[in-house]
């Protein structure tokens, strides 16, 4: 969900200089598309999305990014486990950008995609502000 919300926000801000990808941290979802509840919530808010296949994040892939964003404490634990220690400063929890000290609600456990969407919008808007203007 966050991938497509952030891509939509970037497009509306005229930012084509930022790449956004989401990845799996465990092998159980490799190859899966986005959840049907996520699709419904994105459609409800007019956020464009496309089919995708989950892929496993690696240490090497992390090395190539400027930032790696997790949604919750479990994600952050897994990211710290996968990342090279030198890349630890790149690892951030999404809602931290908004000054909110909690995890994004996980609809996998709650079934509440609406709350997750609201959390993602708050975090992505703050992240967009943090990224700032394009670098020329």
Buried (B, 14 or more C-beta within 10 A) or exposed (E): BBBBBBBBBBEEBEBEEBEBEBBBBEEEBEEEBBBEBBBEBBEEEEBEBEEEEBBEBEEEBBEEBEEBBBBBEEBBEBBEEBBEEEBEEBBBBBBBBBEBEEBBBBBEEEEBBBBBBBBBBBBBBBBBEEBEEEEE
